[in-house]
Amino acid sequence: YAARRPSNSAYRCCGSFVGAGLVAEGRLWQGPTGNSASLGSMLVTDEHGQNQFVHLIAALYALEN
C-alpha cells in the first residue's frame, strides 16, 4: 500500500537565498501576496543590533564569509 502524504508540512531551503514552502490541509499555502514563505526578505536583528535581511545573514554565501 502507498504511504499517506501528510496534510500539513513545512520545507526550508538554504542556498543562494533562504526560503520555505508551506502545505496546509494538503494544499500549497501561498498567502495573500503569493510569497507566504519568503523568509529571506524578513528583517531580523543581527549580532550588532542592526536590522538585516535573513538572506544576508543565513544564505550559504553569507555563512561562508
Secondary structure, 3 states (H helix, E strand, C coil): CCCCCCCCEEEEEECCCEEEEEEECCEECCCCCCCCCCHHHCEEECCCCCEEEHHHHHCHHHHHC
